[in-house]
């Protein structure tokens, strides 16, 4: 599923995000969504979320 649409993302789902410091390399970090930080319905670089461990980044992959 597409991490650029806010409607696809809900707290409790497992996702892969790119952290701010990893944007150049594209390194992905996996975790469970705690909060959705982007208010707009879509974002070209991915919806910004906070994971349950406190890390913040933009969703690239939503795991089914």
Backbone as CSV, one residue per row, in Angstrom:
resi,resn,N_x,N_y,N_z,CA_x,CA_y,CA_z,C_x,C_y,C_z
1,UNK,0.829,-1.198,0.000,0.000,0.000,0.000,0.869,1.256,0.000
2,UNK,0.227,2.354,-0.320,0.939,3.610,-0.549,1.088,4.414,0.743
3,UNK,2.332,4.726,1.113,2.602,5.522,2.301,2.426,7.017,2.101
4,UNK,1.974,7.417,0.888,1.778,8.838,0.604,0.359,9.300,0.920
5,UNK,-0.551,8.344,1.207,-1.942,8.677,1.521,-2.202,8.480,3.002
6,UNK,-2.688,9.527,3.652,-2.948,9.484,5.097,-4.018,8.450,5.447
7,UNK,-5.003,8.251,4.539,-6.115,7.341,4.802,-5.663,5.878,4.915
8,UNK,-4.481,5.552,4.363,-3.962,4.177,4.429,-3.289,3.873,5.764
9,UNK,-3.027,4.898,6.575,-2.191,4.739,7.770,-3.040,4.916,9.021
10,UNK,-2.932,3.940,9.929,-3.662,4.006,11.185,-2.730,3.603,12.323
11,UNK,-2.922,4.156,13.522,-2.109,3.710,14.664,-2.236,2.204,14.858
12,UNK,-1.097,1.565,15.146,-1.084,0.124,15.384,-0.649,-0.716,14.198
13,UNK,-0.558,-0.117,12.999,-0.108,-0.906,11.848,1.413,-0.867,11.743
14,UNK,1.960,-1.898,11.091,3.415,-2.001,10.937,3.835,-1.356,9.620
15,UNK,4.867,-0.510,9.695,5.325,0.234,8.521,6.849,0.264,8.469
16,UNK,7.372,0.644,7.313,8.797,0.982,7.169,8.873,2.467,6.875
17,UNK,9.713,3.177,7.642,9.851,4.623,7.475,11.294,4.979,7.147
18,UNK,11.466,6.175,6.589,12.798,6.756,6.405,12.944,7.849,7.456
19,UNK,13.953,7.720,8.317,14.232,8.743,9.317,14.893,9.934,8.633
20,UNK,14.800,11.111,9.261,15.376,12.341,8.682,16.856,12.141,8.323
21,UNK,17.623,11.536,9.248,19.060,11.373,8.996,19.364,10.310,7.938
22,UNK,18.355,9.493,7.573,18.562,8.443,6.566,18.006,8.817,5.195
23,UNK,17.521,10.059,5.023,16.896,10.425,3.754,17.860,10.346,2.577
24,UNK,19.130,10.645,2.797,20.108,10.568,1.700,20.346,9.128,1.263
25,UNK,20.443,8.202,2.227,20.741,6.808,1.909,19.488,6.016,1.582
26,UNK,18.336,6.449,2.098,17.095,5.706,1.876,16.951,4.506,2.796
27,UNK,17.785,4.427,3.852,17.720,3.306,4.798,16.358,3.292,5.494
28,UNK,15.719,2.116,5.521,14.391,1.989,6.118,14.474,1.491,7.553
29,UNK,13.550,1.968,8.376,13.418,1.547,9.767,12.006,1.017,9.936
30,UNK,11.878,-0.184,10.525,10.552,-0.773,10.704,10.028,-0.514,12.101
31,UNK,8.713,-0.406,12.209,8.097,-0.210,13.507,6.596,-0.136,13.403
32,UNK,5.955,0.112,14.554,4.493,0.195,14.642,4.108,1.658,14.864
33,UNK,3.131,2.135,14.087,2.702,3.535,14.150,2.036,3.825,15.496
34,UNK,2.492,4.912,16.144,1.850,5.394,17.370,0.990,6.619,17.047
35,UNK,1.577,7.618,16.360,0.861,8.850,16.009,1.109,9.202,14.555
36,UNK,0.091,9.810,13.916,0.242,10.358,12.568,0.488,11.861,12.725
37,UNK,1.602,12.347,12.175,2.003,13.737,12.379,1.649,14.658,11.211
38,UNK,1.406,14.088,10.022,1.032,14.892,8.852,-0.477,15.108,8.870
39,UNK,-0.897,16.368,8.729,-2.328,16.670,8.738,-2.977,16.601,7.356
40,UNK,-2.200,16.854,6.299,-2.786,16.858,4.960,-3.109,15.427,4.519
41,UNK,-4.090,15.253,3.616,-4.497,13.890,3.200,-3.430,13.133,2.417
42,UNK,-2.526,13.866,1.738,-1.427,13.208,1.007,-0.154,14.026,1.201
43,UNK,0.984,13.366,0.958,2.278,14.071,0.976,3.194,13.372,-0.020
44,UNK,3.875,14.132,-0.899,4.687,13.502,-1.958,5.847,12.657,-1.448
45,UNK,6.362,12.926,-0.238,7.493,12.148,0.283,7.068,11.106,1.303
46,UNK,5.778,10.994,1.560,5.287,10.032,2.544,4.729,10.754,3.764
47,UNK,3.758,10.125,4.402,3.118,10.689,5.594,4.073,10.555,6.778
48,UNK,4.227,11.637,7.546,5.144,11.616,8.695,4.429,10.991,9.896
49,UNK,5.089,10.022,10.528,4.518,9.333,11.689,5.548,9.223,12.811
50,UNK,5.040,8.987,14.020,5.888,8.643,15.169,5.634,7.179,15.467
51,UNK,6.721,6.407,15.586,6.601,4.992,15.925,6.469,4.829,17.435
52,UNK,6.076,3.628,17.865,5.888,3.373,19.298,7.179,3.525,20.089
53,UNK,8.345,3.372,19.421,9.627,3.561,20.123,10.085,5.025,20.107
54,UNK,9.265,5.928,19.530,9.563,7.355,19.567,10.241,7.908,18.322
55,UNK,10.662,7.050,17.397,11.322,7.538,16.185,10.291,8.164,15.245
56,UNK,10.730,9.218,14.536,9.844,9.945,13.627,10.413,9.873,12.214
57,UNK,9.542,9.581,11.244,9.973,9.548,9.855,8.787,9.463,8.923
58,UNK,9.086,9.373,7.625,8.038,9.328,6.611,7.826,7.888,6.128
59,UNK,6.550,7.512,6.040,6.183,6.140,5.666,6.543,5.870,4.205
60,UNK,7.275,4.779,3.980,7.605,4.346,2.616,6.834,3.086,2.247
61,UNK,6.717,2.160,3.195,6.062,0.877,2.946,5.093,0.586,4.081
62,UNK,3.885,0.143,3.722,2.916,-0.314,4.729,2.874,-1.833,4.633
63,UNK,3.162,-2.512,5.751,3.165,-3.984,5.772,1.758,-4.485,6.031
64,UNK,1.341,-5.438,5.230,-0.031,-5.976,5.343,-0.118,-6.977,6.472
